[in-house]
Amino acid sequence: MLANVVDFFRNLPPKECAQCGNKIDEQHECYGIYCEKCNVDFEY
């Protein structure tokens, strides 16, 4: 069963920035939704 969990995370599509749509280079299970550029430029 562990192999199925590992395969699940390996087969996730790359995350995309919620603002600009660029690929985010981080782990898929991370909660961040903005790339580094948009995270710096975004006003909360």
Backbone bond lengths (Angstrom), bond angles and torsions (degrees), N, CA, C in turn:
res aa  C-N    CA-C-N  psi(-1)  N-CA   C-N-CA  omega(-1)  CA-C   N-CA-C  phi
1 M - - - 1.456 - - 1.525 111.32 -
2 L 1.302 117.97 -33.11 1.460 121.06 179.43 1.523 111.37 -60.42
3 A 1.309 117.19 -36.88 1.460 120.62 179.30 1.530 110.48 -62.24
4 N 1.320 118.63 -36.14 1.458 121.37 178.88 1.526 111.35 -65.39
5 V 1.317 117.79 -37.97 1.455 121.67 178.17 1.525 109.96 -66.84
6 V 1.309 116.69 -43.52 1.464 120.87 178.85 1.521 109.90 -62.55
7 D 1.326 117.72 -44.57 1.466 121.17 177.98 1.521 111.44 -61.21
8 F 1.313 116.96 -37.89 1.461 120.98 179.02 1.524 110.56 -57.86
9 F 1.331 117.55 -50.64 1.459 120.69 -178.18 1.526 112.36 -70.18
10 R 1.318 117.66 -31.88 1.471 120.14 177.83 1.522 111.86 -69.35
11 N 1.324 117.29 -28.68 1.458 121.07 -175.24 1.531 113.76 -95.20
12 L 1.310 118.09 4.78 1.465 119.65 176.92 1.523 109.69 -67.90
13 P 1.321 117.76 142.04 1.462 119.68 177.21 1.529 110.19 -69.73
14 P 1.324 117.85 157.55 1.469 119.81 179.07 1.529 110.38 -62.46
15 K 1.322 115.68 143.88 1.463 119.61 177.64 1.524 109.14 -72.93
16 E 1.324 115.83 148.26 1.456 121.81 177.56 1.522 109.07 -119.90
17 C 1.307 115.75 145.11 1.452 122.42 178.02 1.527 109.23 -62.67
18 A 1.320 116.91 135.22 1.458 121.59 -179.14 1.524 112.11 -70.50
19 Q 1.319 117.88 -19.39 1.457 120.57 -177.22 1.532 112.36 -97.78
20 C 1.336 117.39 -49.59 1.467 119.49 -174.23 1.528 113.45 -107.89
21 G 1.336 118.30 -16.16 1.461 121.24 178.26 1.511 115.50 85.62
22 N 1.332 118.28 2.27 1.461 121.22 177.40 1.517 110.35 -72.27
23 K 1.329 115.71 154.17 1.459 121.79 178.17 1.524 109.28 -66.61
24 I 1.338 116.16 136.67 1.461 121.81 177.89 1.522 107.93 -98.52
25 D 1.327 116.91 124.75 1.458 121.85 -179.26 1.518 110.13 -90.20
26 E 1.314 116.48 79.08 1.460 122.62 175.78 1.516 108.30 -156.23
27 Q 1.295 116.97 179.05 1.444 120.58 -179.45 1.528 110.22 -68.39
28 H 1.328 115.67 143.22 1.457 121.10 -176.02 1.511 112.97 -65.57
29 E 1.325 117.66 -28.91 1.452 119.58 -176.67 1.530 112.50 -84.79
30 C 1.322 117.35 1.00 1.453 121.74 177.12 1.530 109.47 -68.96
31 Y 1.325 117.08 151.03 1.464 121.11 -176.77 1.521 113.32 -87.54
32 G 1.326 118.11 -8.93 1.463 120.23 -179.71 1.520 111.55 -64.80
33 I 1.342 117.02 140.57 1.462 120.13 -178.55 1.525 111.95 -120.33
34 Y 1.340 117.99 1.11 1.455 121.55 179.97 1.528 110.19 -119.36
35 C 1.342 116.71 145.74 1.461 120.80 174.67 1.534 108.45 -72.42
36 E 1.319 116.38 172.28 1.464 119.74 -177.14 1.524 112.13 -60.79
37 K 1.324 118.32 -39.79 1.459 121.17 -178.75 1.524 110.80 -65.85
38 C 1.318 118.05 -47.94 1.456 121.32 -177.88 1.526 111.62 -71.73
39 N 1.325 117.32 -30.87 1.454 120.31 178.62 1.522 110.88 -64.79
40 V 1.343 116.83 -34.70 1.465 121.48 178.52 1.522 109.65 -76.09
41 D 1.330 118.14 -38.92 1.450 122.27 -176.26 1.528 113.29 -81.71
42 F 1.331 117.95 -17.96 1.460 121.83 -173.71 1.525 110.68 -78.49
43 E 1.338 116.28 134.15 1.462 121.10 176.70 1.518 108.34 -101.32
44 Y 1.317 117.48 124.96 1.458 121.62 -178.54 1.508 111.32 -81.90
